[in-house]
Amino acid sequence: MIATSAGACDALAAMADGTLTSERLVGDCLARIDAREAAIGAWAHFDAEAARAAARACDDGARGGPLAGLPVAVKDVF
């Protein structure tokens, strides 16, 4: 199963029980972005290496709250 098909609650639960890492989830999200970005054109700025580094930090114990490790994208035009 690709981790990106899980909902946020399922992903957080899997990270909590050790069956999913933030790095794996972010990697799956990056793969999905790579596969679709040419057709969608959603990103004005995207730093894949920063996302991977943040995921590794979460996996290494730098958790900062209940949503730590969960990738989030923010739309700048509402």
PQR file with spaces between the fields and no chain letter, atoms N, CA, C, O and H, PARSE charges and radii, in Angstrom:
ATOM       1  N    MET     1       0.838   -1.191    0.000 -0.4000 1.5000
ATOM       2  CA   MET     1       0.000    0.000    0.000 -0.0000 2.0000
ATOM       3  C    MET     1       0.876    1.244    0.000  0.5500 1.7000
ATOM       4  O    MET     1       1.827    1.345    0.775 -0.5500 1.4000
ATOM       5  N    ILE     2       0.554    2.171   -0.857 -0.4000 1.5000
ATOM       6  CA   ILE     2       1.244    3.456   -0.836 -0.0000 2.0000
ATOM       7  C    ILE     2       0.686    4.241    0.334  0.5500 1.7000
ATOM       8  O    ILE     2      -0.529    4.358    0.489 -0.5500 1.4000
ATOM       9  H    ILE     2      -0.219    2.089   -1.486  0.4000 1.0000
ATOM      10  N    ALA     3       1.569    4.774    1.152 -0.4000 1.5000
ATOM      11  CA   ALA     3       1.151    5.454    2.376 -0.0000 2.0000
ATOM      12  C    ALA     3       0.251    6.653    2.100  0.5500 1.7000
ATOM      13  O    ALA     3      -0.537    7.041    2.963 -0.5500 1.4000
ATOM      14  H    ALA     3       2.556    4.678    1.026  0.4000 1.0000
ATOM      15  N    THR     4       0.354    7.244    0.916 -0.4000 1.5000
ATOM      16  CA   THR     4      -0.461    8.420    0.632 -0.0000 2.0000
ATOM      17  C    THR     4      -1.937    8.088    0.486  0.5500 1.7000
ATOM      18  O    THR     4      -2.765    8.999    0.480 -0.5500 1.4000
ATOM      19  H    THR     4       0.994    6.929    0.215  0.4000 1.0000
ATOM      20  N    SER     5      -2.293    6.821    0.370 -0.4000 1.5000
ATOM      21  CA   SER     5      -3.707    6.473    0.279 -0.0000 2.0000
ATOM      22  C    SER     5      -4.365    6.409    1.655  0.5500 1.7000
ATOM      23  O    SER     5      -5.589    6.309    1.751 -0.5500 1.4000
ATOM      24  H    SER     5      -1.621    6.080    0.375  0.4000 1.0000
ATOM      25  N    ALA     6      -3.574    6.465    2.708 -0.4000 1.5000
ATOM      26  CA   ALA     6      -4.118    6.469    4.071 -0.0000 2.0000
ATOM      27  C    ALA     6      -4.589    7.877    4.423  0.5500 1.7000
ATOM      28  O    ALA     6      -4.036    8.866    3.942 -0.5500 1.4000
ATOM      29  H    ALA     6      -2.581    6.547    2.630  0.4000 1.0000
ATOM      30  N    GLY     7      -5.602    7.954    5.255 -0.4000 1.5000
ATOM      31  CA   GLY     7      -6.024    9.246    5.767 -0.0000 2.0000
ATOM      32  C    GLY     7      -5.052    9.720    6.831  0.5500 1.7000
ATOM      33  O    GLY     7      -4.196    8.959    7.285 -0.5500 1.4000
ATOM      34  H    GLY     7      -6.052    7.151    5.646  0.4000 1.0000
ATOM      35  N    ALA     8      -5.184   10.973    7.227 -0.4000 1.5000
ATOM      36  CA   ALA     8      -4.275   11.544    8.213 -0.0000 2.0000
ATOM      37  C    ALA     8      -4.311   10.779    9.527  0.5500 1.7000
ATOM      38  O    ALA     8      -3.259   10.501   10.103 -0.5500 1.4000
ATOM      39  H    ALA     8      -5.879   11.591    6.858  0.4000 1.0000
ATOM      40  N    CYS     9      -5.489   10.436   10.010 -0.4000 1.5000
ATOM      41  CA   CYS     9      -5.594    9.705   11.285 -0.0000 2.0000
ATOM      42  C    CYS     9      -4.948    8.334   11.187  0.5500 1.7000
ATOM      43  O    CYS     9      -4.264    7.901   12.115 -0.5500 1.4000
ATOM      44  H    CYS     9      -6.343   10.661    9.542  0.4000 1.0000
ATOM      45  N    ASP    10      -5.160    7.641   10.062 -0.4000 1.5000
ATOM      46  CA   ASP    10      -4.553    6.333    9.874 -0.0000 2.0000
ATOM      47  C    ASP    10      -3.035    6.443    9.786  0.5500 1.7000
ATOM      48  O    ASP    10      -2.317    5.614   10.345 -0.5500 1.4000
ATOM      49  H    ASP    10      -5.715    7.993    9.308  0.4000 1.0000
ATOM      50  N    ALA    11      -2.552    7.453    9.092 -0.4000 1.5000
ATOM      51  CA   ALA    11      -1.105    7.643    8.971 -0.0000 2.0000
ATOM      52  C    ALA    11      -0.484    7.938   10.332  0.5500 1.7000
ATOM      53  O    ALA    11       0.557    7.378   10.674 -0.5500 1.4000
ATOM      54  H    ALA    11      -3.135    8.126    8.637  0.4000 1.0000
ATOM      55  N    LEU    12      -1.112    8.809   11.103 -0.4000 1.5000
ATOM      56  CA   LEU    12      -0.594    9.119   12.439 -0.0000 2.0000
ATOM      57  C    LEU    12      -0.599    7.896   13.339  0.5500 1.7000
ATOM      58  O    LEU    12       0.343    7.686   14.103 -0.5500 1.4000
ATOM      59  H    LEU    12      -1.958    9.264   10.826  0.4000 1.0000
ATOM      60  N    ALA    13      -1.648    7.087   13.258 -0.4000 1.5000
ATOM      61  CA   ALA    13      -1.716    5.859   14.062 -0.0000 2.0000
ATOM      62  C    ALA    13      -0.618    4.883   13.647  0.5500 1.7000
ATOM      63  O    ALA    13      -0.001    4.244   14.499 -0.5500 1.4000
ATOM      64  H    ALA    13      -2.413    7.258   12.637  0.4000 1.0000
ATOM      65  N    ALA    14      -0.372    4.767   12.346 -0.4000 1.5000
ATOM      66  CA   ALA    14       0.671    3.868   11.863 -0.0000 2.0000
ATOM      67  C    ALA    14       2.057    4.355   12.286  0.5500 1.7000
ATOM      68  O    ALA    14       2.930    3.544   12.596 -0.5500 1.4000
ATOM      69  H    ALA    14      -0.873    5.287   11.654  0.4000 1.0000
ATOM      70  N    MET    15       2.261    5.666   12.301 -0.4000 1.5000
ATOM      71  CA   MET    15       3.538    6.191   12.776 -0.0000 2.0000
ATOM      72  C    MET    15       3.686    5.944   14.272  0.5500 1.7000
ATOM      73  O    MET    15       4.779    5.635   14.746 -0.5500 1.4000
ATOM      74  H    MET    15       1.552    6.325   12.049  0.4000 1.0000
ATOM      75  N    ALA    16       2.607    6.078   15.006 -0.4000 1.5000
ATOM      76  CA   ALA    16       2.659    5.855   16.455 -0.0000 2.0000
ATOM      77  C    ALA    16       2.968    4.406   16.794  0.5500 1.7000
ATOM      78  O    ALA    16       3.672    4.136   17.766 -0.5500 1.4000
ATOM      79  H    ALA    16       1.719    6.329   14.621  0.4000 1.0000
ATOM      80  N    ASP    17       2.445    3.457   15.996 -0.4000 1.5000
ATOM      81  CA   ASP    17       2.706    2.044   16.308 -0.0000 2.0000
ATOM      82  C    ASP    17       3.934    1.486   15.593  0.5500 1.7000
ATOM      83  O    ASP    17       4.258    0.306   15.733 -0.5500 1.4000
ATOM      84  H    ASP    17       1.872    3.676   15.206  0.4000 1.0000
ATOM      85  N    GLY    18       4.614    2.335   14.830 -0.4000 1.5000
ATOM      86  CA   GLY    18       5.879    1.938   14.223 -0.0000 2.0000
ATOM      87  C    GLY    18       5.777    1.226   12.889  0.5500 1.7000
ATOM      88  O    GLY    18       6.791    0.765   12.365 -0.5500 1.4000
ATOM      89  H    GLY    18       4.351    3.293   14.716  0.4000 1.0000
ATOM      90  N    THR    19       4.578    1.122   12.322 -0.4000 1.5000
ATOM      91  CA   THR    19       4.446    0.443   11.029 -0.0000 2.0000
ATOM      92  C    THR    19       4.656    1.392    9.849  0.5500 1.7000
ATOM      93  O    THR    19       4.707    0.951    8.701 -0.5500 1.4000
ATOM      94  H    THR    19       3.754    1.496   12.748  0.4000 1.0000
ATOM      95  N    LEU    20       4.777    2.673   10.122 -0.4000 1.5000
ATOM      96  CA   LEU    20       5.020    3.687    9.092 -0.0000 2.0000
ATOM      97  C    LEU    20       5.945    4.737    9.689  0.5500 1.7000
ATOM      98  O    LEU    20       5.811    5.104   10.856 -0.5500 1.4000
ATOM      99  H    LEU    20       4.735    3.032   11.055  0.4000 1.0000
ATOM     100  N    THR    21       6.877    5.215    8.887 -0.4000 1.5000
ATOM     101  CA   THR    21       7.724    6.320    9.320 -0.0000 2.0000
ATOM     102  C    THR    21       7.307    7.579    8.580  0.5500 1.7000
ATOM     103  O    THR    21       6.704    7.517    7.508 -0.5500 1.4000
ATOM     104  H    THR    21       6.986    4.917    7.939  0.4000 1.0000
ATOM     105  N    SER    22       7.633    8.702    9.157 -0.4000 1.5000
ATOM     106  CA   SER    22       7.370    9.968    8.491 -0.0000 2.0000
ATOM     107  C    SER    22       8.168   10.043    7.190  0.5500 1.7000
ATOM     108  O    SER    22       7.677   10.551    6.182 -0.5500 1.4000
ATOM     109  H    SER    22       8.123    8.752   10.028  0.4000 1.0000
ATOM     110  N    GLU    23       9.393    9.537    7.218 -0.4000 1.5000
ATOM     111  CA   GLU    23      10.216    9.568    6.010 -0.0000 2.0000
ATOM     112  C    GLU    23       9.577    8.759    4.885  0.5500 1.7000
ATOM     113  O    GLU    23       9.614    9.182    3.730 -0.5500 1.4000
ATOM     114  H    GLU    23       9.792    9.125    8.037  0.4000 1.0000
ATOM     115  N    ARG    24       9.002    7.620    5.196 -0.4000 1.5000
ATOM     116  CA   ARG    24       8.313    6.811    4.169 -0.0000 2.0000
ATOM     117  C    ARG    24       7.089    7.548    3.645  0.5500 1.7000
ATOM     118  O    ARG    24       6.849    7.583    2.438 -0.5500 1.4000
ATOM     119  H    ARG    24       8.972    7.276    6.134  0.4000 1.0000
ATOM     120  N    LEU    25       6.316    8.137    4.551 -0.4000 1.5000
ATOM     121  CA   LEU    25       5.120    8.872    4.142 -0.0000 2.0000
ATOM     122  C    LEU    25       5.490   10.049    3.254  0.5500 1.7000
ATOM     123  O    LEU    25       4.872   10.262    2.211 -0.5500 1.4000
ATOM     124  H    LEU    25       6.510    8.108    5.531  0.4000 1.0000
ATOM     125  N    VAL    26       6.487   10.807    3.659 -0.4000 1.5000
ATOM     126  CA   VAL    26       6.936   11.944    2.850 -0.0000 2.0000
ATOM     127  C    VAL    26       7.473   11.447    1.511  0.5500 1.7000
ATOM     128  O    VAL    26       7.199   12.053    0.475 -0.5500 1.4000
ATOM     129  H    VAL    26       6.989   10.634    4.506  0.4000 1.0000
ATOM     130  N    GLY    27       8.229   10.362    1.518 -0.4000 1.5000
ATOM     131  CA   GLY    27       8.744    9.807    0.264 -0.0000 2.0000
ATOM     132  C    GLY    27       7.627    9.415   -0.682  0.5500 1.7000
ATOM     133  O    GLY    27       7.716    9.659   -1.885 -0.5500 1.4000
ATOM     134  H    GLY    27       8.452    9.869    2.359  0.4000 1.0000
ATOM     135  N    ASP    28       6.579    8.812   -0.149 -0.4000 1.5000
ATOM     136  CA   ASP    28       5.428    8.444   -0.978 -0.0000 2.0000
ATOM     137  C    ASP    28       4.720    9.690   -1.517  0.5500 1.7000
ATOM     138  O    ASP    28       4.286    9.713   -2.669 -0.5500 1.4000
ATOM     139  H    ASP    28       6.507    8.614    0.828  0.4000 1.0000
ATOM     140  N    CYS    29       4.605   10.719   -0.685 -0.4000 1.5000
ATOM     141  CA   CYS    29       4.000   11.979   -1.142 -0.0000 2.0000
ATOM     142  C    CYS    29       4.851   12.614   -2.243  0.5500 1.7000
ATOM     143  O    CYS    29       4.320   13.104   -3.239 -0.5500 1.4000
ATOM     144  H    CYS    29       4.957   10.700    0.251  0.4000 1.0000
ATOM     145  N    LEU    30       6.167   12.602   -2.060 -0.4000 1.5000
ATOM     146  CA   LEU    30       7.066   13.163   -3.072 -0.0000 2.0000
ATOM     147  C    LEU    30       6.954   12.406   -4.388  0.5500 1.7000
ATOM     148  O    LEU    30       6.985   13.013   -5.459 -0.5500 1.4000
ATOM     149  H    LEU    30       6.599   12.204   -1.251  0.4000 1.0000
ATOM     150  N    ALA    31       6.827   11.094   -4.316 -0.4000 1.5000
ATOM     151  CA   ALA    31       6.668   10.295   -5.535 -0.0000 2.0000
ATOM     152  C    ALA    31       5.362   10.651   -6.247  0.5500 1.7000
ATOM     153  O    ALA    31       5.319   10.738   -7.475 -0.5500 1.4000
ATOM     154  H    ALA    31       6.802   10.601   -3.447  0.4000 1.0000
ATOM     155  N    ARG    32       4.311   10.854   -5.477 -0.4000 1.5000
ATOM     156  CA   ARG    32       3.017   11.232   -6.063 -0.0000 2.0000
ATOM     157  C    ARG    32       3.095   12.613   -6.708  0.5500 1.7000
ATOM     158  O    ARG    32       2.567   12.832   -7.798 -0.5500 1.4000
ATOM     159  H    ARG    32       4.346   10.784   -4.480  0.4000 1.0000
ATOM     160  N    ILE    33       3.761   13.543   -6.017 -0.4000 1.5000
ATOM     161  CA   ILE    33       3.938   14.887   -6.576 -0.0000 2.0000
ATOM     162  C    ILE    33       4.721   14.796   -7.877  0.5500 1.7000
ATOM     163  O    ILE    33       4.345   15.409   -8.877 -0.5500 1.4000
ATOM     164  H    ILE    33       4.189   13.365   -5.131  0.4000 1.0000
ATOM     165  N    ASP    34       5.805   14.034   -7.867 -0.4000 1.5000
ATOM     166  CA   ASP    34       6.639   13.878   -9.063 -0.0000 2.0000
ATOM     167  C    ASP    34       5.836   13.309  -10.227  0.5500 1.7000
ATOM     168  O    ASP    34       6.024   13.719  -11.372 -0.5500 1.4000
ATOM     169  H    ASP    34       6.111   13.536   -7.056  0.4000 1.0000
ATOM     170  N    ALA    35       4.954   12.379   -9.942 -0.4000 1.5000
ATOM     171  CA   ALA    35       4.155   11.747  -10.992 -0.0000 2.0000
ATOM     172  C    ALA    35       3.091   12.671  -11.565  0.5500 1.7000
ATOM     173  O    ALA    35       2.721   12.529  -12.730 -0.5500 1.4000
ATOM     174  H    ALA    35       4.801   12.046   -9.011  0.4000 1.0000
ATOM     175  N    ARG    36       2.592   13.610  -10.776 -0.4000 1.5000
ATOM     176  CA   ARG    36       1.446   14.421  -11.208 -0.0000 2.0000
ATOM     177  C    ARG    36       1.749   15.903  -11.457  0.5500 1.7000
ATOM     178  O    ARG    36       0.947   16.592  -12.088 -0.5500 1.4000
ATOM     179  H    ARG    36       2.893   13.726   -9.830  0.4000 1.0000
ATOM     180  N    GLU    37       2.878   16.397  -10.979 -0.4000 1.5000
ATOM     181  CA   GLU    37       3.124   17.840  -11.037 -0.0000 2.0000
ATOM     182  C    GLU    37       3.144   18.406  -12.447  0.5500 1.7000
ATOM     183  O    GLU    37       2.659   19.517  -12.663 -0.5500 1.4000
ATOM     184  H    GLU    37       3.530   15.837  -10.467  0.4000 1.0000
ATOM     185  N    ALA    38       3.681   17.687  -13.400 -0.4000 1.5000
ATOM     186  CA   ALA    38       3.730   18.200  -14.771 -0.0000 2.0000
ATOM     187  C    ALA    38       2.331   18.491  -15.311  0.5500 1.7000
ATOM     188  O    ALA    38       2.141   19.466  -16.039 -0.5500 1.4000
ATOM     189  H    ALA    38       4.074   16.785  -13.225  0.4000 1.0000
ATOM     190  N    ALA    39       1.361   17.667  -14.965 -0.4000 1.5000
ATOM     191  CA   ALA    39      -0.005   17.860  -15.442 -0.0000 2.0000
ATOM     192  C    ALA    39      -0.777   18.878  -14.615  0.5500 1.7000
ATOM     193  O    ALA    39      -1.646   19.576  -15.137 -0.5500 1.4000
ATOM     194  H    ALA    39       1.515   16.875  -14.374  0.4000 1.0000
ATOM     195  N    ILE    40      -0.460   18.963  -13.319 -0.4000 1.5000
ATOM     196  CA   ILE    40      -1.245   19.803  -12.422 -0.0000 2.0000
ATOM     197  C    ILE    40      -0.644   21.192  -12.251  0.5500 1.7000
ATOM     198  O    ILE    40      -1.373   22.184  -12.280 -0.5500 1.4000
ATOM     199  H    ILE    40       0.246   18.396  -12.895  0.4000 1.0000
ATOM     200  N    GLY    41       0.648   21.279  -12.077 -0.4000 1.5000
ATOM     201  CA   GLY    41       1.315   22.566  -11.896 -0.0000 2.0000
ATOM     202  C    GLY    41       0.908   23.267  -10.614  0.5500 1.7000
ATOM     203  O    GLY    41       0.639   24.468  -10.620 -0.5500 1.4000
ATOM     204  H    GLY    41       1.240   20.473  -12.054  0.4000 1.0000
ATOM     205  N    ALA    42       0.860   22.528   -9.516 -0.4000 1.5000
ATOM     206  CA   ALA    42       0.356   23.065   -8.256 -0.0000 2.0000
ATOM     207  C    ALA    42       1.393   23.813   -7.431  0.5500 1.7000
ATOM     208  O    ALA    42       1.022   24.588   -6.550 -0.5500 1.4000
ATOM     209  H    ALA    42       1.078   21.552   -9.511  0.4000 1.0000
ATOM     210  N    TRP    43       2.666   23.607   -7.687 -0.4000 1.5000
ATOM     211  CA   TRP    43       3.702   24.118   -6.782 -0.0000 2.0000
ATOM     212  C    TRP    43       4.422   25.328   -7.367  0.5500 1.7000
ATOM     213  O    TRP    43       4.991   25.256   -8.456 -0.5500 1.4000
ATOM     214  H    TRP    43       2.967   22.977   -8.403  0.4000 1.0000
ATOM     215  N    ALA    44       4.391   26.437   -6.637 -0.4000 1.5000
ATOM     216  CA   ALA    44       5.206   27.603   -6.984 -0.0000 2.0000
ATOM     217  C    ALA    44       6.600   27.432   -6.383  0.5500 1.7000
ATOM     218  O    ALA    44       7.597   27.834   -6.981 -0.5500 1.4000
ATOM     219  H    ALA    44       3.929   26.496   -5.752  0.4000 1.0000
ATOM     220  N    HIS    45       6.656   26.834   -5.197 -0.4000 1.5000
ATOM     221  CA   HIS    45       7.929   26.534   -4.531 -0.0000 2.0000
ATOM     222  C    HIS    45       7.790   25.189   -3.842  0.5500 1.7000
ATOM     223  O    HIS    45       6.782   24.896   -3.199 -0.5500 1.4000
ATOM     224  H    HIS    45       5.846   26.507   -4.711  0.4000 1.0000
ATOM     225  N    PHE    46       8.825   24.380   -3.991 -0.4000 1.5000
ATOM     226  CA   PHE    46       8.780   23.059   -3.384 -0.0000 2.0000
ATOM     227  C    PHE    46      10.199   22.634   -3.070  0.5500 1.7000
ATOM     228  O    PHE    46      11.059   22.650   -3.951 -0.5500 1.4000
ATOM     229  H    PHE    46       9.644   24.618   -4.513  0.4000 1.0000
ATOM     230  N    ASP    47      10.458   22.254   -1.827 -0.4000 1.5000
ATOM     231  CA   ASP    47      11.797   21.849   -1.391 -0.0000 2.0000
ATOM     232  C    ASP    47      11.743   20.421   -0.867  0.5500 1.7000
ATOM     233  O    ASP    47      11.516   20.192    0.321 -0.5500 1.4000
ATOM     234  H    ASP    47       9.760   22.241   -1.111  0.4000 1.0000
ATOM     235  N    ALA    48      11.950   19.475   -1.756 -0.4000 1.5000
ATOM     236  CA   ALA    48      11.855   18.063   -1.403 -0.0000 2.0000
ATOM     237  C    ALA    48      12.886   17.675   -0.351  0.5500 1.7000
ATOM     238  O    ALA    48      12.585   16.885    0.545 -0.5500 1.4000
ATOM     239  H    ALA    48      12.134   19.661   -2.721  0.4000 1.0000
ATOM     240  N    GLU    49      14.087   18.213   -0.445 -0.4000 1.5000
ATOM     241  CA   GLU    49      15.124   17.854    0.524 -0.0000 2.0000
ATOM     242  C    GLU    49      14.783   18.372    1.920  0.5500 1.7000
ATOM     243  O    GLU    49      15.059   17.693    2.909 -0.5500 1.4000
ATOM     244  H    GLU    49      14.332   18.854   -1.173  0.4000 1.0000
ATOM     245  N    ALA    50      14.194   19.549    2.016 -0.4000 1.5000
ATOM     246  CA   ALA    50      13.767   20.064    3.327 -0.0000 2.0000
ATOM     247  C    ALA    50      12.655   19.196    3.901  0.5500 1.7000
ATOM     248  O    ALA    50      12.618   18.954    5.107 -0.5500 1.4000
ATOM     249  H    ALA    50      13.970   20.100    1.213  0.4000 1.0000
ATOM     250  N    ALA    51      11.751   18.726    3.050 -0.4000 1.5000
ATOM     251  CA   ALA    51      10.674   17.834    3.507 -0.0000 2.0000
ATOM     252  C    ALA    51      11.250   16.523    4.028  0.5500 1.7000
ATOM     253  O    ALA    51      10.827   16.023    5.070 -0.5500 1.4000
ATOM     254  H    ALA    51      11.781   18.923    2.070  0.4000 1.0000
ATOM     255  N    ARG    52      12.218   15.969    3.297 -0.4000 1.5000
ATOM     256  CA   ARG    52      12.857   14.723    3.747 -0.0000 2.0000
ATOM     257  C    ARG    52      13.599   14.927    5.071  0.5500 1.7000
ATOM     258  O    ARG    52      13.527   14.079    5.960 -0.5500 1.4000
ATOM     259  H    ARG    52      12.562   16.376    2.451  0.4000 1.0000
ATOM     260  N    ALA    53      14.305   16.043    5.201 -0.4000 1.5000
ATOM     261  CA   ALA    53      15.059   16.327    6.426 -0.0000 2.0000
ATOM     262  C    ALA    53      14.121   16.485    7.616  0.5500 1.7000
ATOM     263  O    ALA    53      14.411   15.992    8.706 -0.5500 1.4000
ATOM     264  H    ALA    53      14.363   16.732    4.479  0.4000 1.0000
ATOM     265  N    ALA    54      13.005   17.164    7.415 -0.4000 1.5000
ATOM     266  CA   ALA    54      12.030   17.337    8.500 -0.0000 2.0000
ATOM     267  C    ALA    54      11.429   15.987    8.896  0.5500 1.7000
ATOM     268  O    ALA    54      11.202   15.734   10.079 -0.5500 1.4000
ATOM     269  H    ALA    54      12.769   17.565    6.530  0.4000 1.0000
ATOM     270  N    ALA    55      11.176   15.135    7.927 -0.4000 1.5000
ATOM     271  CA   ALA    55      10.628   13.802    8.210 -0.0000 2.0000
ATOM     272  C    ALA    55      11.630   12.973    9.008  0.5500 1.7000
ATOM     273  O    ALA    55      11.261   12.305    9.974 -0.5500 1.4000
ATOM     274  H    ALA    55      11.360   15.342    6.966  0.4000 1.0000
ATOM     275  N    ARG    56      12.906   13.019    8.599 -0.4000 1.5000
ATOM     276  CA   ARG    56      13.935   12.278    9.340 -0.0000 2.0000
ATOM     277  C    ARG    56      14.032   12.781   10.780  0.5500 1.7000
ATOM     278  O    ARG    56      14.195   11.986   11.707 -0.5500 1.4000
ATOM     279  H    ARG    56      13.206   13.562    7.814  0.4000 1.0000
ATOM     280  N    ALA    57      13.931   14.095   10.969 -0.4000 1.5000
ATOM     281  CA   ALA    57      13.999   14.658   12.323 -0.0000 2.0000
ATOM     282  C    ALA    57      12.845   14.150   13.172  0.5500 1.7000
ATOM     283  O    ALA    57      13.033   13.830   14.345 -0.5500 1.4000
ATOM     284  H    ALA    57      13.799   14.740   10.216  0.4000 1.0000
ATOM     285  N    CYS    58      11.663   14.074   12.596 -0.4000 1.5000
ATOM     286  CA   CYS    58      10.512   13.535   13.334 -0.0000 2.0000
ATOM     287  C    CYS    58      10.736   12.072   13.689  0.5500 1.7000
ATOM     288  O    CYS    58      10.441   11.642   14.805 -0.5500 1.4000
ATOM     289  H    CYS    58      11.510   14.335   11.643  0.4000 1.0000
ATOM     290  N    ASP    59      11.254   11.316   12.742 -0.4000 1.5000
ATOM     291  CA   ASP    59      11.506    9.894   12.990 -0.0000 2.0000
ATOM     292  C    ASP    59      12.596    9.685   14.037  0.5500 1.7000
ATOM     293  O    ASP    59      12.614    8.668   14.730 -0.5500 1.4000
ATOM     294  H    ASP    59      11.493   11.665   11.835  0.4000 1.0000
ATOM     295  N    ASP    60      13.503   10.652   14.148 -0.4000 1.5000
ATOM     296  CA   ASP    60      14.599   10.555   15.111 -0.0000 2.0000
ATOM     297  C    ASP    60      14.216   11.073   16.492  0.5500 1.7000
ATOM     298  O    ASP    60      15.065   11.180   17.377 -0.5500 1.4000
ATOM     299  H    ASP    60      13.489   11.479   13.585  0.4000 1.0000
ATOM     300  N    GLY    61      12.936   11.396   16.675 -0.4000 1.5000
ATOM     301  CA   GLY    61      12.462   11.780   17.993 -0.0000 2.0000
ATOM     302  C    GLY    61      12.187   13.248   18.185  0.5500 1.7000
ATOM     303  O    GLY    61      11.855   13.666   19.294 -0.5500 1.4000
ATOM     304  H    GLY    61      12.246   11.309   15.957  0.4000 1.0000
ATOM     305  N    ALA    62      12.313   14.043   17.148 -0.4000 1.5000
ATOM     306  CA   ALA    62      12.068   15.478   17.277 -0.0000 2.0000
ATOM     307  C    ALA    62      10.587   15.795   17.082  0.5500 1.7000
ATOM     308  O    ALA    62      10.232   16.745   16.384 -0.5500 1.4000
ATOM     309  H    ALA    62      12.582   13.703   16.247  0.4000 1.0000
ATOM     310  N    ARG    63       9.747   15.004   17.694 -0.4000 1.5000
ATOM     311  CA   ARG    63       8.298   15.225   17.560 -0.0000 2.0000
ATOM     312  C    ARG    63       7.903   16.493   18.307  0.5500 1.7000
ATOM     313  O    ARG    63       8.403   16.772   19.397 -0.5500 1.4000
ATOM     314  H    ARG    63      10.036   14.232   18.260  0.4000 1.0000
ATOM     315  N    GLY    64       7.006   17.247   17.704 -0.4000 1.5000
ATOM     316  CA   GLY    64       6.623   18.513   18.288 -0.0000 2.0000
ATOM     317  C    GLY    64       5.162   18.627   18.633  0.5500 1.7000
ATOM     318  O    GLY    64       4.720   19.706   19.028 -0.5500 1.4000
ATOM     319  H    GLY    64       6.600   17.021   16.819  0.4000 1.0000
ATOM     320  N    GLY    65       4.410   17.595   18.508 -0.4000 1.5000
ATOM     321  CA   GLY    65       2.989   17.678   18.805 -0.0000 2.0000
ATOM     322  C    GLY    65       2.240   16.536   18.159  0.5500 1.7000
ATOM     323  O    GLY    65       2.845   15.650   17.556 -0.5500 1.4000
ATOM     324  H    GLY    65       4.770   16.719   18.187  0.4000 1.0000
ATOM     325  N    PRO    66       0.930   16.555   18.282 -0.5600 1.5000
ATOM     326  CA   PRO    66       0.128   15.414   17.815  0.2800 2.0000
ATOM     327  C    PRO    66       0.138   15.207   16.300  0.5500 1.7000
ATOM     328  O    PRO    66      -0.167   14.108   15.836 -0.5500 1.4000
ATOM     329  N    LEU    67       0.475   16.222   15.528 -0.4000 1.5000
ATOM     330  CA   LEU    67       0.501   16.086   14.069 -0.0000 2.0000
ATOM     331  C    LEU    67       1.923   16.000   13.521  0.5500 1.7000
ATOM     332  O    LEU    67       2.111   16.002   12.305 -0.5500 1.4000
ATOM     333  H    LEU    67       0.723   17.114   15.904  0.4000 1.0000
ATOM     334  N    ALA    68       2.918   15.925   14.388 -0.4000 1.5000
ATOM     335  CA   ALA    68       4.311   15.866   13.953 -0.0000 2.0000
ATOM     336  C    ALA    68       4.532   14.667   13.055  0.5500 1.7000
ATOM     337  O    ALA    68       4.080   13.561   13.352 -0.5500 1.4000
ATOM     338  H    ALA    68       2.765   15.924   15.377  0.4000 1.0000
ATOM     339  N    GLY    69       5.228   14.893   11.961 -0.4000 1.5000
ATOM     340  CA   GLY    69       5.524   13.834   11.008 -0.0000 2.0000
ATOM     341  C    GLY    69       4.540   13.736    9.869  0.5500 1.7000
ATOM     342  O    GLY    69       4.782   13.016    8.900 -0.5500 1.4000
ATOM     343  H    GLY    69       5.595   15.792   11.719  0.4000 1.0000
ATOM     344  N    LEU    70       3.436   14.448    9.967 -0.4000 1.5000
ATOM     345  CA   LEU    70       2.407   14.413    8.933 -0.0000 2.0000
ATOM     346  C    LEU    70       2.678   15.521    7.912  0.5500 1.7000
ATOM     347  O    LEU    70       2.677   16.697    8.276 -0.5500 1.4000
ATOM     348  H    LEU    70       3.239   15.033   10.754  0.4000 1.0000
ATOM     349  N    PRO    71       2.911   15.173    6.642 -0.5600 1.5000
ATOM     350  CA   PRO    71       3.168   16.208    5.637  0.2800 2.0000
ATOM     351  C    PRO    71       1.930   17.065    5.383  0.5500 1.7000
ATOM     352  O    PRO    71       0.804   16.567    5.365 -0.5500 1.4000
ATOM     353  N    VAL    72       2.161   18.355    5.190 -0.4000 1.5000
ATOM     354  CA   VAL    72       1.068   19.294    4.937 -0.0000 2.0000
ATOM     355  C    VAL    72       1.491   20.256    3.831  0.5500 1.7000
ATOM     356  O    VAL    72       2.629   20.725    3.818 -0.5500 1.4000
ATOM     357  H    VAL    72       3.075   18.759    5.205  0.4000 1.0000
ATOM     358  N    ALA    73       0.599   20.545    2.922 -0.4000 1.5000
ATOM     359  CA   ALA    73       0.828   21.557    1.900 -0.0000 2.0000
ATOM     360  C    ALA    73      -0.125   22.716    2.168  0.5500 1.7000
ATOM     361  O    ALA    73      -1.261   22.511    2.593 -0.5500 1.4000
ATOM     362  H    ALA    73      -0.325   20.164    2.933  0.4000 1.0000
ATOM     363  N    VAL    74       0.342   23.923    1.918 -0.4000 1.5000
ATOM     364  CA   VAL    74      -0.466   25.110    2.168 -0.0000 2.0000
ATOM     365  C    VAL    74      -0.670   25.859    0.861  0.5500 1.7000
ATOM     366  O    VAL    74       0.288   26.211    0.172 -0.5500 1.4000
ATOM     367  H    VAL    74       1.265   24.090    1.572  0.4000 1.0000
ATOM     368  N    LYS    75      -1.925   26.094    0.535 -0.4000 1.5000
ATOM     369  CA   LYS    75      -2.275   26.868   -0.662 -0.0000 2.0000
ATOM     370  C    LYS    75      -2.145   28.334   -0.323  0.5500 1.7000
ATOM     371  O    LYS    75      -2.664   28.778    0.701 -0.5500 1.4000
ATOM     372  H    LYS    75      -2.703   25.809    1.094  0.4000 1.0000
ATOM     373  N    ASP    76      -1.453   29.108   -1.173 -0.4000 1.5000
ATOM     374  CA   ASP    76      -1.218   30.506   -0.865 -0.0000 2.0000
ATOM     375  C    ASP    76      -2.269   31.455   -1.432  0.5500 1.7000
ATOM     376  O    ASP    76      -2.237   32.651   -1.144 -0.5500 1.4000
ATOM     377  H    ASP    76      -1.031   28.748   -2.005  0.4000 1.0000
ATOM     378  N    VAL    77      -3.192   30.944   -2.226 -0.4000 1.5000
ATOM     379  CA   VAL    77      -4.248   31.771   -2.791 -0.0000 2.0000
ATOM     380  C    VAL    77      -5.593   31.180   -2.350  0.5500 1.7000
ATOM     381  O    VAL    77      -5.944   30.061   -2.725 -0.5500 1.4000
ATOM     382  H    VAL    77      -3.218   29.972   -2.460  0.4000 1.0000
ATOM     383  N    PHE    78      -6.321   31.933   -1.567 -0.4000 1.5000
ATOM     384  CA   PHE    78      -7.594   31.423   -1.050 -0.0000 2.0000
ATOM     385  C    PHE    78      -8.753   32.131   -1.708  0.5500 1.7000
ATOM     386  O    PHE    78      -9.909   31.838   -1.402 -0.5500 1.4000
ATOM     387  H    PHE    78      -6.036   32.841   -1.262  0.4000 1.0000
